[in-house]
Amino acid sequence: MRLPNPVYVTKTYLPNKEKYMQYIDKIYESNRITNYGILVKTLEQRLCEFLGVKNVVLTSSGTAALEIAYRTLGIKGFAITTPFSFVATTSSLVTNGILPIFADINPKDFNIDPQNIKKYITKNATAIVPVHVFGNPCKVEEIESISREYNLKVIYDAAHIFGVKYNGKTILEFGDISVLSFHATKIFHTIEGGALVINDEKLVQKARYLINFGIQDEEHIPELGINAKMNEFEAAMGLCMLDDIDVIIKNTKNIWELYKKELKGYVEFQKLTPNTAYNYAYFPVLFKDETQLLKVKKALNEQNIFPRRYFYPSLDTLSYIEPKQECQISRDISKRILCLPIFSELSECVQYQIIELLRNNL
Ligand SMILES: Cc1ncc(COP(=O)(O)O)c(C=O)c1O
C-alpha cells in the first residue's frame, strides 16, 4: 500500500516545543542572539561532559568546522582522504587550496584502508582526513601509528559518530582534531551546526579566533578567519536535543536490530568495528549489483519511501578534482549501497513494509 506521506531516509527529531520556547524566551530577554552567547557556552560545556572530551568549539556547520580544522592546523599541500564520504569532506579541502589524494577503502567496513594511506605518502602530504563512515570507527590505532611515523596531522571527519564509544571511551580524542556535524539530518542536531573537538589545548583559542573573522578583541586580528559561529537559537535546539538523545539512540537501536534480523541473508551489511557502542544512526545495505539496487529503490519509491544512495557518487569521480584518480573499491561500493530509512519515530509497520519490498524485489 502506497504511504500517504513520504518516508525519507531520516526524519528530523523535534524536541518538546514548550521546552524549546523557554530557551527562546531567555534569548529574547537577553537580546543576545549570536556572538558566543550564553547558550552556545552552555551547550559546549554540556557536550564536553556528554561526549567525554576536554574541548568543544561549536560552529555554524560541519563543513565550516572542517575548514576551520585545516586552518587551525595549517594544512597545506596534499591531504590523504577517503573517496567514500559526503562531498563536504573533499570540497572543504579543495576550497582551502589543499589537494585531496584518495586512498581506497576497505570493502567490508567502508572506511579508508590504512594500508592504502601509506601508498600515497610523499613529502607534499601534510595530513590524513579519514571519515568514520556511518558511525563505524576507523582503524584509529593504525592511522595513529602512520601519522606518527610520517609526521602527518590527522583530522577525523566525525560527522556521523556522535555519542559512539570505542573501548568504553570517546572516539573523538584520536587524531589532532575531530569534526562533528549537527545538521538537521543527524542523530543529534542543532538545526544547522557543527563542532570541533581539539586535542591540543593551545589550538583551541586559535580556532575560536578563526570562527570569528580572526578577531581576538576590539583592536587585534591575529588570524585570517571566516564567520563560522553558531547562534543562540541553534544552541537552544542542541540543549533540548541533548536531554532526549539517550532515548533517541535507544529507539533507533531497536529499528536497527530489526532490519539486521530480517534482512540477514538478503543483502550484505557493513562490517562493524569490535568493542564499539554505536549510535545506530544509519542502516546501509549492500546489493549484489547496481541493477538490483535500482530495482529495490524504484519499488520503494513507488510506495512513497525514499532511501538514499549514500554515498554516491564516489568522490574520486568529481569533475573538479585534478589530477584524475581512480579508486575501484569505492566506485564499486558507491554503486551498490543504499541507506534505508531509520529514525526514532519510524513505525514497525512501515519498517516491515520496507523489509518486504526489499526482499521481494531482489
Ligand atoms: C561525512 C560528512 N562530512 C561532512 C558533512 C557536512 O556537514 P554539514 O552538513 O553540517 O556542513 C556531512 C553532512 O552531511 C557528512 O555526512
The ligand as an ORCA input file, in Angstrom:
! r2SCAN-3c Opt
* xyz 0 1
  C      30.601     12.667      6.363
  C      30.124     14.092      6.370
  N      31.039     15.081      6.403
  C      30.679     16.371      6.434
  C      29.351     16.755      6.398
  C      28.993     18.199      6.358
  O      28.305     18.628      7.494
  P      27.301     19.885      7.440
  O      26.112     19.480      6.637
  O      26.964     20.123      8.880
  O      28.043     21.003      6.833
  C      28.366     15.765      6.370
  C      26.950     16.180      6.374
  O      26.032     15.659      5.935
  C      28.758     14.388      6.344
  O      27.842     13.412      6.274
*
